[in-house]
Amino acid sequence: MLVNRALCRSWLSQVTHRYANGHNFTCRHIVPAPRSKPPARYVHGNSKQRSNVKPTGGEPVPESTTVPTNNLIKAVAFTGAFTVGCFAGATIWEYENTRSLIITKTKQAQFGWWHSRSVVDRSDWAQLKQDIRQHWDNLSTGEKVFAPICFVNLLVFGLWRVPRLRSTMISYFTSNPAARIVCWPMFLSTFSHYSAMHLFANMYVLHSFANAAATSLGKEQFLALYLSAGVFSSLMSILYKAGTRQVGMSLGASGAIMTVLAYVCAQYPDTQLSILFLPALTFSASAGIKVIMGIDFAGCVMGWKFFDHAAHLGGAAFGIFWAHYGAQLWAKRLTLLNYYHQLRESKPK
């Protein structure tokens, strides 16, 4: 199994030469793929790509490798606030989904005869909406959370192709600890891919493991975990770059995907994984995640710059932490649920 965060070779040479004078621009790239369910994985190495695309404009990376202390404080505070906000939002979303489901079932029980009678009177548009809804309802929990995440990633990928937006994309969709804008890029960069292969590999892996994680967690908790993990992994990358004075830009979803991967491996440690092109070679999920984290740890210690190993480790640690303590922390949402329920019921109808 191979997990890597690759340099965006399709435009690294132009960006680093123009803006960074040699500083690294890294992409978060995870390439393995599962073989069957329960999650099994194949592995594919990442190939280098080159292009004559030359970003115009954008925010230059300072020649100084010192990261302002104020940026670090902002990054830590943003991570904490964003994580709390994600899980609070997921709690409210879960409440509204449950309430809506109860109301729908109640109406169906009371007026089901009228609903069946009115089916023949539906217009073509109403029938189309009903067909789409039925198709959506038939999707698995993992597919329901994967679809919007993939759509946003595809949208951002398309925005990179608009030359007029290049400066904005570099400023807001790449995470750089020395940049003037620090906080929101920590989140937005987790949906940002410049290379098509980078995007395909990450989305393929996410699709492969999302169903196992979302089935275990529920779609609300899964989305909160995924979004907060992306920001947390960006924070780990920023802290590592600041500590080692390796200033550079990063983008990609692999930090968040590493959390999903590590969570599944920790929850189902005996699941057998396999390597792409070597299906006969299998190993347990527990062994696989240990090897991955071992490689990333060695990369941090040795100062390897080709991958953003710190973000990988941060994402994996977040996933393992949630596998062991997430259930207890998620149970503490009951206080917020009760408060929101009282607030919801106190509103005039």
Backbone torsions as a table, in degrees:
resi	resn	phi	psi	omega
1	MET	NA	136.7	-177.8
2	LEU	-130.2	124.6	175.5
3	VAL	-121.2	125.5	-179.4
4	ASN	-143.6	157.9	174.4
5	ARG	-118.7	102.0	-167.7
6	ALA	-89.0	152.3	171.4
7	LEU	-67.3	141.1	177.4
8	CYS	-77.7	84.8	-175.8
9	ARG	-67.6	-19.5	-178.2
10	SER	-64.8	-19.5	177.2
11	TRP	-149.7	9.8	179.9
12	LEU	-59.3	-45.8	-173.9
13	SER	-62.1	-38.1	-180.0
14	GLN	-71.7	-43.6	-176.8
15	VAL	-66.3	-47.8	-176.4
16	THR	-67.3	-35.6	-180.0
17	HIS	-70.8	-38.3	-175.0
18	ARG	-78.4	-39.3	-170.0
19	TYR	-113.5	-33.7	-165.7
20	ALA	-111.2	-8.4	-178.3
21	ASN	50.7	45.3	175.9
22	GLY	107.0	-10.1	179.7
23	HIS	-68.0	150.9	-176.0
24	ASN	-79.5	143.3	170.1
25	PHE	-118.9	112.9	-170.5
26	THR	-111.0	147.7	173.7
27	CYS	-110.7	146.6	177.0
28	ARG	-93.2	112.7	-169.2
29	HIS	-133.9	120.7	175.8
30	ILE	-116.6	129.3	-170.5
31	VAL	-115.1	-7.8	-176.1
32	PRO	-71.2	163.7	-180.0
33	ALA	-143.7	137.2	-179.5
34	PRO	-75.1	157.5	-176.4
35	ARG	-94.8	-42.0	-179.8
36	SER	-159.7	175.1	177.4
37	LYS	-101.1	141.9	-0.8
38	PRO	-59.4	161.6	-164.9
39	PRO	-51.8	122.5	170.3
40	ALA	-124.6	154.0	-171.1
41	ARG	-131.6	142.9	167.0
42	TYR	-101.9	165.7	-178.8
43	VAL	-128.9	139.0	176.4
44	HIS	-134.0	131.1	176.2
45	GLY	-69.5	162.9	-178.7
46	ASN	-101.9	131.2	-178.2
47	SER	-98.3	151.9	178.7
48	LYS	-79.6	142.6	178.6
49	GLN	-130.9	144.9	177.8
50	ARG	-126.9	153.2	-178.2
51	SER	-152.9	156.7	177.1
52	ASN	-92.7	16.9	177.3
53	VAL	-67.5	127.8	-180.0
54	LYS	-122.1	105.1	178.5
55	PRO	-59.2	137.8	177.0
56	THR	-108.0	140.3	-179.2
57	GLY	73.3	-159.9	178.5
58	GLY	104.8	174.2	-176.6
59	GLU	-96.9	116.2	-177.7
60	PRO	-68.9	151.0	174.9
61	VAL	-85.8	128.2	-178.9
62	PRO	-60.2	146.3	178.7
63	GLU	-65.8	-30.1	177.1
64	SER	-68.6	138.1	179.5
65	THR	-91.9	5.5	179.6
66	THR	-82.7	129.9	178.6
67	VAL	-93.8	127.0	179.6
68	PRO	-57.9	136.1	179.6
69	THR	-59.4	-35.3	179.0
70	ASN	-60.6	-34.8	177.6
71	ASN	-66.2	-38.2	179.1
72	LEU	-66.8	-40.9	178.3
73	ILE	-63.1	-44.0	178.0
74	LYS	-60.7	-43.5	-177.5
75	ALA	-63.6	-43.7	179.9
76	VAL	-66.1	-45.1	-179.5
77	ALA	-64.4	-40.7	179.7
78	PHE	-64.9	-40.4	179.3
79	THR	-61.8	-45.1	179.1
80	GLY	-63.8	-47.1	-178.8
81	ALA	-66.3	-40.7	-178.6
82	PHE	-66.3	-41.2	-179.7
83	THR	-64.7	-46.0	177.6
84	VAL	-61.4	-42.4	179.2
85	GLY	-63.2	-38.8	179.4
86	CYS	-62.1	-47.7	-176.7
87	PHE	-74.8	-30.1	173.9
88	ALA	-67.5	-43.2	177.0
89	GLY	-63.5	-38.9	177.8
90	ALA	-64.2	-36.3	178.3
91	THR	-63.9	-45.4	179.1
92	ILE	-66.8	-40.4	177.7
93	TRP	-60.6	-42.3	178.6
94	GLU	-62.8	-41.5	178.7
95	TYR	-61.9	-47.5	-178.4
96	GLU	-65.1	-38.3	177.5
97	ASN	-64.1	-43.7	179.3
98	THR	-65.5	-42.8	179.4
99	ARG	-63.2	-43.6	179.3
100	SER	-63.6	-39.5	179.3
101	LEU	-64.6	-42.4	179.6
102	ILE	-63.6	-44.1	179.8
103	ILE	-63.2	-42.1	-180.0
104	THR	-63.5	-44.8	179.8
105	LYS	-64.8	-37.8	178.8
106	THR	-64.4	-44.1	179.2
107	LYS	-65.0	-38.7	178.8
108	GLN	-64.6	-37.4	179.3
109	ALA	-69.2	-34.5	-177.2
110	GLN	-84.9	-36.4	-173.4
111	PHE	-123.6	26.5	-179.2
112	GLY	-60.8	-35.6	-179.3
113	TRP	-64.9	-36.8	179.9
114	TRP	-72.0	-35.8	178.7
115	HIS	-62.8	-45.9	-179.6
116	SER	-67.5	-31.0	180.0
117	ARG	-71.6	-33.2	-176.3
118	SER	-85.1	-2.2	-178.4
119	VAL	-61.1	-40.5	-176.1
120	VAL	-69.6	-17.6	-177.4
121	ASP	-94.9	5.5	-177.0
122	ARG	-71.5	145.3	173.9
123	SER	-79.4	169.9	178.8
124	ASP	-62.5	-38.5	179.6
125	TRP	-65.1	-42.7	178.6
126	ALA	-64.7	-37.9	178.9
127	GLN	-66.1	-38.8	178.6
128	LEU	-63.8	-44.8	178.1
129	LYS	-61.9	-37.7	178.5
130	GLN	-65.9	-40.6	178.8
131	ASP	-64.6	-41.4	178.9
132	ILE	-64.0	-41.9	179.7
133	ARG	-64.3	-40.8	178.2
134	GLN	-64.2	-39.6	177.9
135	HIS	-63.2	-42.5	178.5
136	TRP	-63.5	-41.8	-179.3
137	ASP	-65.3	-26.3	-179.5
138	ASN	-80.7	-11.1	178.1
139	LEU	-71.6	153.1	176.1
140	SER	-73.8	166.2	179.1
141	THR	-59.6	-41.1	179.2
142	GLY	-64.7	-40.0	179.6
143	GLU	-67.5	-32.2	179.5
144	LYS	-68.9	-32.0	177.4
145	VAL	-87.8	-27.5	-179.9
146	PHE	-70.4	-40.5	-174.4
147	ALA	-56.3	-51.8	179.4
148	PRO	-67.4	-33.8	177.9
149	ILE	-64.3	-44.2	179.5
150	CYS	-64.1	-40.7	-179.8
151	PHE	-60.8	-44.4	-179.9
152	VAL	-64.3	-40.9	178.0
153	ASN	-63.1	-40.5	177.5
154	LEU	-65.3	-39.0	178.9
155	LEU	-63.1	-46.4	179.1
156	VAL	-65.2	-38.1	176.6
157	PHE	-58.7	-40.7	177.9
158	GLY	-67.0	-36.4	179.8
159	LEU	-64.4	-29.7	177.2
160	TRP	-64.1	-21.6	-177.6
161	ARG	-84.1	-3.1	179.6
162	VAL	-94.9	107.5	-176.3
163	PRO	-56.3	-35.3	-177.3
164	ARG	-65.6	-24.5	-177.5
165	LEU	-95.3	1.6	-173.0
166	ARG	-58.7	-42.0	179.8
167	SER	-62.7	-43.1	178.6
168	THR	-64.5	-40.7	-178.7
169	MET	-64.0	-41.4	179.8
170	ILE	-66.6	-37.4	-176.9
171	SER	-74.0	-39.1	-171.7
172	TYR	-108.5	-20.1	-175.2
173	PHE	-113.8	17.2	168.2
174	THR	-131.4	138.5	-178.3
175	SER	-94.4	122.7	-177.1
176	ASN	-140.5	116.3	-175.7
177	PRO	-64.8	-21.0	-178.0
178	ALA	-97.8	2.6	-177.1
179	ALA	-77.8	164.3	178.5
180	ARG	-70.7	-36.7	178.5
181	ILE	-102.4	118.5	-172.6
182	VAL	-114.5	-43.4	-166.5
183	CYS	-70.3	-64.0	-174.8
184	TRP	-62.8	-33.6	174.1
185	PRO	-60.0	-25.5	176.2
186	MET	-60.9	-33.1	178.2
187	PHE	-88.6	-49.1	-174.5
188	LEU	-66.4	-30.6	-179.4
189	SER	-66.0	-19.7	179.7
190	THR	-75.8	-7.2	173.9
191	PHE	-110.7	10.2	-170.0
192	SER	-108.2	125.0	175.8
193	HIS	-138.2	130.7	177.0
194	TYR	-93.8	-35.0	-178.7
195	SER	-90.9	137.0	178.4
196	ALA	-65.1	-38.6	178.4
197	MET	-65.8	-39.4	176.8
198	HIS	-59.5	-47.2	179.6
199	LEU	-63.5	-47.1	-178.1
200	PHE	-61.7	-44.9	-177.8
201	ALA	-62.5	-46.3	-179.0
202	ASN	-64.8	-43.7	-179.3
203	MET	-69.1	-33.2	178.4
204	TYR	-64.4	-44.1	179.2
205	VAL	-67.7	-42.9	179.3
206	LEU	-60.4	-44.1	178.5
207	HIS	-61.8	-36.0	-177.1
208	SER	-68.4	-33.9	-175.1
209	PHE	-107.7	-9.9	-175.0
210	ALA	-64.8	-38.3	-175.0
211	ASN	-65.5	-42.2	179.2
212	ALA	-63.2	-43.2	-178.8
213	ALA	-71.0	-43.6	-177.2
214	ALA	-69.0	-33.8	177.0
215	THR	-65.3	-37.4	179.5
216	SER	-73.6	-39.2	-173.2
217	LEU	-95.1	-29.2	-167.9
218	GLY	92.1	148.7	-173.2
219	LYS	-63.5	-34.3	-178.4
220	GLU	-67.9	-48.9	179.9
221	GLN	-67.4	-36.2	179.0
222	PHE	-60.8	-47.6	-178.2
223	LEU	-64.5	-39.8	177.2
224	ALA	-62.8	-41.8	179.0
225	LEU	-64.8	-43.8	-177.5
226	TYR	-63.5	-48.5	-177.2
227	LEU	-66.5	-45.7	-179.9
228	SER	-67.8	-32.1	178.1
229	ALA	-66.7	-36.7	177.3
230	GLY	-61.2	-43.4	179.1
231	VAL	-69.6	-39.6	-179.8
232	PHE	-63.9	-41.7	178.7
233	SER	-66.2	-35.2	174.9
234	SER	-63.6	-38.6	177.6
235	LEU	-62.6	-43.5	179.0
236	MET	-62.1	-38.0	177.4
237	SER	-64.9	-43.3	-180.0
238	ILE	-63.3	-44.9	-179.7
239	LEU	-64.0	-39.0	179.3
240	TYR	-66.7	-44.3	179.5
241	LYS	-63.2	-38.7	178.9
242	ALA	-66.6	-41.7	-178.4
243	GLY	-69.4	-32.8	-178.0
244	THR	-100.4	0.5	-179.6
245	ARG	57.1	41.7	176.6
246	GLN	-113.4	78.0	-177.9
247	VAL	-73.7	136.6	178.1
248	GLY	-177.2	167.4	-178.3
249	MET	-96.2	146.1	178.7
250	SER	-134.0	152.3	174.0
251	LEU	-156.7	159.7	178.8
252	GLY	124.9	163.2	-173.0
253	ALA	-98.1	2.8	-170.0
254	SER	-67.6	-25.3	176.3
255	GLY	-62.8	-46.6	177.6
256	ALA	-68.0	-38.9	-179.7
257	ILE	-67.8	-33.8	175.3
258	MET	-61.0	-35.1	176.9
259	THR	-63.9	-45.0	178.1
260	VAL	-62.1	-45.1	179.8
261	LEU	-61.1	-48.8	-178.3
262	ALA	-65.4	-37.7	178.6
263	TYR	-61.7	-46.2	-179.9
264	VAL	-63.6	-43.1	179.8
265	CYS	-64.6	-35.8	179.2
266	ALA	-75.0	-34.9	179.7
267	GLN	-76.1	-34.2	-178.3
268	TYR	-126.7	66.7	-172.0
269	PRO	-65.8	-22.6	-177.8
270	ASP	-90.8	-1.1	177.9
271	THR	-61.2	134.2	-178.8
272	GLN	-87.1	129.1	178.2
273	LEU	-110.3	155.9	178.0
274	SER	-135.9	165.2	-176.4
275	ILE	-104.9	141.1	178.1
276	LEU	-57.4	135.7	-178.4
277	PHE	72.6	-6.8	176.5
278	LEU	-131.3	61.7	-175.3
279	PRO	-63.6	-21.9	-179.7
280	ALA	-75.1	-19.8	-179.5
281	LEU	-89.5	108.7	-178.9
282	THR	-121.0	157.3	179.0
283	PHE	-156.5	163.1	-177.0
284	SER	-77.0	156.2	177.3
285	ALA	-62.1	-36.0	179.2
286	SER	-61.0	-45.1	178.9
287	ALA	-67.2	-38.5	-178.4
288	GLY	-61.8	-46.7	-178.0
289	ILE	-69.0	-30.9	176.8
290	LYS	-66.1	-41.0	179.0
291	VAL	-65.3	-44.6	-179.3
292	ILE	-59.8	-48.6	-178.6
293	MET	-67.8	-32.1	176.5
294	GLY	-64.2	-41.3	177.8
295	ILE	-64.6	-43.6	-179.7
296	ASP	-67.1	-36.3	176.8
297	PHE	-64.6	-43.1	177.4
298	ALA	-62.2	-37.7	178.5
299	GLY	-63.3	-38.6	177.4
300	CYS	-67.6	-43.9	-178.0
301	VAL	-67.5	-42.6	-177.1
302	MET	-81.3	-11.0	179.2
303	GLY	76.6	27.6	177.3
304	TRP	-62.9	134.0	-173.9
305	LYS	-108.6	-5.1	-176.7
306	PHE	-71.2	-31.9	177.8
307	PHE	-120.8	156.5	175.9
308	ASP	-91.8	78.1	-173.4
309	HIS	-65.6	-30.3	-179.3
310	ALA	-63.5	-41.6	178.4
311	ALA	-67.2	-37.0	175.6
312	HIS	-59.9	-49.0	-179.3
313	LEU	-63.0	-40.8	178.6
314	GLY	-61.5	-44.7	178.3
315	GLY	-64.6	-43.5	179.8
316	ALA	-64.8	-43.3	179.1
317	ALA	-62.2	-38.7	179.1
318	PHE	-64.2	-41.1	179.1
319	GLY	-65.9	-43.2	179.1
320	ILE	-66.5	-41.0	177.0
321	PHE	-58.7	-44.6	-177.8
322	TRP	-69.9	-31.2	177.6
323	ALA	-64.2	-32.6	-177.1
324	HIS	-92.9	-34.7	-173.5
325	TYR	-121.9	-3.0	-176.5
326	GLY	-62.7	-38.6	-178.2
327	ALA	-61.7	-42.3	179.2
328	GLN	-67.1	-40.3	180.0
329	LEU	-69.9	-39.3	179.9
330	TRP	-66.3	-31.4	179.1
331	ALA	-66.1	-23.6	-179.3
332	LYS	-72.9	-4.8	177.9
333	ARG	-70.7	-10.9	-176.8
334	LEU	-58.4	-34.5	177.9
335	THR	-62.1	-46.0	177.5
336	LEU	-65.8	-38.1	178.4
337	LEU	-60.5	-45.5	-180.0
338	ASN	-64.7	-41.6	179.5
339	TYR	-64.3	-44.2	-179.0
340	TYR	-67.5	-35.6	178.3
341	HIS	-63.5	-45.1	178.3
342	GLN	-63.6	-39.7	177.8
343	LEU	-65.7	-39.2	-179.0
344	ARG	-68.1	-41.3	-177.4
345	GLU	-76.4	-21.9	-179.2
346	SER	-78.6	-13.8	179.4
347	LYS	-70.1	140.5	177.4
348	PRO	-65.6	137.1	-177.4
349	LYS	-93.1	NA	NA
